[in-house]
Amino acid sequence: MGVLDTIKTRIEIQEFEKKSVELEAKKKILEAGRLAPSGRNLQHWHYILVEGEEELERLASVSPTGGWVINADFAIVTTTDPKYNFNEIDAGRSMTQMQLVGWENGVGSRLYTIKEPDQKKAKLSLNIPEEYHITAVVGFGYPIKKIIGKKKRKAIDEVVSYNKFGTPIEI
Ligand SMILES: Cc1cc2nc3c(=O)[nH]c(=O)nc-3n(C[C@H](O)[C@H](O)[C@H](O)COP(=O)(O)O)c2cc1C
């Protein structure tokens, strides 16, 4: 599958098969994160691979919007150093790469963020140093049923201008 087809067919899922993701796929996903570009190439991220029923349960228990992670085969918690004002861009790019490489290998995923006070609780339970911030968590696993992306997205002329903001583009 080419990159654009991977993007077109990938939707975020929160129901996963009770089947372990192959180690090779997991390694490729982590590699996609490691190789991501970052501001000044600082690579200030640190990823935590979370797996195992108890660990995923604990992670799920500290998020009102990511409770579904309990159904994932594993999760990657992406932490970055918030002293860099581009930290969320860096984390976002690396997580997108991981999600796309996952899907290219048949592994579905969904992302969620953790706000305070749950951020503090999650950091404590994962031993994350004070100076780091959990930018987001991505749960991964094989999708429960065959899914073909049905994306609900704005039309291209609603989100793109030509030369100046608001000048319609014809493509
Ligand atoms: C910054 C960000 C925060 C998100 N937070 C949550 C969340 O807290 N819980 C959740 O279930 N999904 C979360 N999502 C997933 C979005 O709802 C999802 O990406 C969006 O609806 C598009 O899904 P689709 O690609 O399947 O159409 C988040 C996505 C992003 C990019």
The ligand as an SDF file (V2000), in Angstrom:
LIG
                    3D

 31 33  0  0  0  0  0  0  0  0999 V2000
   -5.1300   15.7080   19.2420 C   0  0  0  0  0  0  0  0  0  0  0  0
   -6.1030   14.5580   19.2440 C   0  0  0  0  0  0  0  0  0  0  0  0
   -6.7570   14.2310   20.4220 C   0  0  0  0  0  0  0  0  0  0  0  0
   -7.6510   13.1550   20.4460 C   0  0  0  0  0  0  0  0  0  0  0  0
   -8.2370   12.7930   21.6310 N   0  0  0  0  0  0  0  0  0  0  0  0
   -9.0140   11.6940   21.6760 C   0  0  0  0  0  0  0  0  0  0  0  0
   -9.5200   11.2340   22.9200 C   0  0  0  0  0  0  0  0  0  0  0  0
   -9.2760   11.8240   23.9830 O   0  0  0  0  0  0  0  0  0  0  0  0
  -10.2780   10.0940   22.9120 N   0  0  0  0  0  0  0  0  0  0  0  0
  -10.5460    9.4090   21.7550 C   0  0  0  0  0  0  0  0  0  0  0  0
  -11.2110    8.3610   21.8110 O   0  0  0  0  0  0  0  0  0  0  0  0
  -10.1010    9.8530   20.5430 N   0  0  0  0  0  0  0  0  0  0  0  0
   -9.3280   10.9530   20.4850 C   0  0  0  0  0  0  0  0  0  0  0  0
   -8.8200   11.3760   19.2760 N   0  0  0  0  0  0  0  0  0  0  0  0
   -9.1870   10.6780   18.0310 C   0  0  0  0  0  0  0  0  0  0  0  0
  -10.0740   11.5850   17.1250 C   0  0  0  0  0  0  0  0  0  0  0  0
  -11.3710   11.6060   17.6230 O   0  0  0  0  0  0  0  0  0  0  0  0
  -10.0060   11.0410   15.6840 C   0  0  0  0  0  0  0  0  0  0  0  0
   -8.6790   11.1710   15.2370 O   0  0  0  0  0  0  0  0  0  0  0  0
  -10.9110   11.7950   14.7210 C   0  0  0  0  0  0  0  0  0  0  0  0
  -12.2620   11.6380   15.1020 O   0  0  0  0  0  0  0  0  0  0  0  0
  -10.7620   11.2980   13.2960 C   0  0  0  0  0  0  0  0  0  0  0  0
  -11.0030    9.9240   13.2390 O   0  0  0  0  0  0  0  0  0  0  0  0
  -11.0200    9.1210   11.8280 P   0  0  0  0  0  0  0  0  0  0  0  0
   -9.6600    9.2670   11.2070 O   0  0  0  0  0  0  0  0  0  0  0  0
  -11.3570    7.6980   12.2010 O   0  0  0  0  0  0  0  0  0  0  0  0
  -12.0800    9.7440   10.9630 O   0  0  0  0  0  0  0  0  0  0  0  0
   -7.9210   12.4270   19.2370 C   0  0  0  0  0  0  0  0  0  0  0  0
   -7.2480   12.7760   18.0610 C   0  0  0  0  0  0  0  0  0  0  0  0
   -6.3390   13.8080   18.0600 C   0  0  0  0  0  0  0  0  0  0  0  0
   -5.5980   14.1160   16.7800 C   0  0  0  0  0  0  0  0  0  0  0  0
  1  2  1  0
  2  3  1  0
  2 30  2  0
  3  4  2  0
  4  5  1  0
  4 28  1  0
  5  6  2  0
  6  7  1  0
  6 13  1  0
  7  8  2  0
  7  9  1  0
  9 10  1  0
 10 11  2  0
 10 12  1  0
 12 13  2  0
 13 14  1  0
 14 15  1  0
 14 28  1  0
 15 16  1  0
 16 17  1  0
 16 18  1  0
 18 19  1  0
 18 20  1  0
 20 21  1  0
 20 22  1  0
 22 23  1  0
 23 24  1  0
 24 25  2  0
 24 26  1  0
 24 27  1  0
 28 29  2  0
 29 30  1  0
 30 31  1  0
M  END
$$$$
